[in-house]
Amino acid sequence: MFKKILIANRGEIALRIIRACRELGVETIAVYSEADEQSLHVQLADGAICIGPASSPESYLRAERIIAAAEIADVDAIHPGYGFLSEDPAFAEQCEECRIKFIGPRSESIRRMGDKATARETVRAVGVPTVPGSKGAVADPQEASHIAEQIGFPVIVKAVAGGGGRGMRLAHNPMSFQKEFAAASAEAEKAFGNGAVYIEKFIEEPRHIEFQILADEEGRVLHLGERDCSIQRRHQKVIEESPSPFMTPELREEMGRAAVKAAEACQYRNAGTVEFLVDRHRNFYFIEMNTRIQVEHPVTEEVTGIDLIKEQFRIASGEPLGLTQEEVQIKGHAIECRVCAENPSMNFAPSPGEISLYFPPGGHGIRVDSHVYGGYTVPKFYDSMIAKVISVGCDREAAIARMNRSLREYLIRGVFTNIPFARSIINDPEFVRGRFTTRFVEEFLQRTPKSLFEPPTHL
Ligand code: MV4
């Protein structure tokens, strides 16, 4: 096992990684921006190095500063967490060149799966179902039109460098196609400096179901079942759960096998996630692979009993996976709500500031992964997520009841939060029925009076 590692991240995931390291007996070095001097990850790590001013491009996104910090602290490895540099193949490559182990896949796997058109072709070649669409990127508008007509409308135009919903355009008919194709490409060029796009048939009202995988350095791959992430608002997940209420044991086995094949196709190592869309007939289609640990990993941990962060360290240090696919058992049900400092009454605008009062929920079956505390100031510079509440129960009903009571207990004053919003979803009859699609939040917002999830007006 490693002796000392550096955490190239902040917030709750930095804490989550420090906690795993403490239990493994691994020393930790935190890096932080000037806005994060008072952060818990700085306090709880064994050492901390300031890497620049508040803004991410000048701190957490500066690969060379993080590598420099790693060399000064003389660490064996870097854990990138999620976001920031976690899916930057150049950063993974620099770690490799400096003989610092990158806790994650090889840079070639990150690069391959980071190009969404290449990812599609890579998994399609080994028999994983993909959405009907173009073979790779399409540059010529005439050729694109021809492909769209062949696929049949509606089609979706996606950025090759995209993912997570950025740079996507829907075209309902041949007339609108040219416009949407050009718009998607222009948007992609502006957002990613890469205007390449590809085309897929638009799957209407799908569910978003992703599979957690683990792969050791010998290339053995396991899947740890699925997470249902259909409850999203503007491509931001709000609630995730495992298992999916839509899943059957047969479909899990079939999709799990496909997820493992997708990972094998890119010689994947360490923890990863294979994303699928599932239509009403339970047809499933690969859409993307995320080559990092994800925000919602705790729901998988709670139903499998596997500590994914510790597994990441064991795998990266060369230990083979200690269990077989048959030994992975899904037990009970877990739900996660992302708590964000934002105001649902103001179109979910971020609400940074000082937390004046803080009382997190607890008790049987509740886990809170968070870096905040009473007196902490939520900086305006980063993502607004301040906590994740994870409930676990013997079944979905029990997990829902537990989530409902814990969101009721959760006291946060000084900033607005989406807690009332999450709670009203948890209590929504359609959510409780478990029959939702990626359009759930949109439909919920249309039929639900705002007053049902307005946060208290006085802080
Ligand atoms: C799609 C789709 C329908 N058909 N692809 C959005 C994020 C990105 N990861 C993929 N996304 C979608 N791709 C085809 N061919 C619908 C979405 C989509 C979506 C997917 C998952 C969760 C929420 C979503 C909300 C809107 C659209």
Boltz pocket constraint, residues with backbone or C-beta under 6 A from the ligand:
constraints:
  - pocket:
      binder: B
      contacts: [[A, 131], [A, 156], [A, 163], [A, 164], [A, 165], [A, 166], [A, 200], [A, 201], [A, 202], [A, 203], [A, 204], [A, 206], [A, 207], [A, 208], [A, 229], [A, 230], [A, 232], [A, 235], [A, 277], [A, 287], [A, 288], [A, 438]]
      max_distance: 6.0
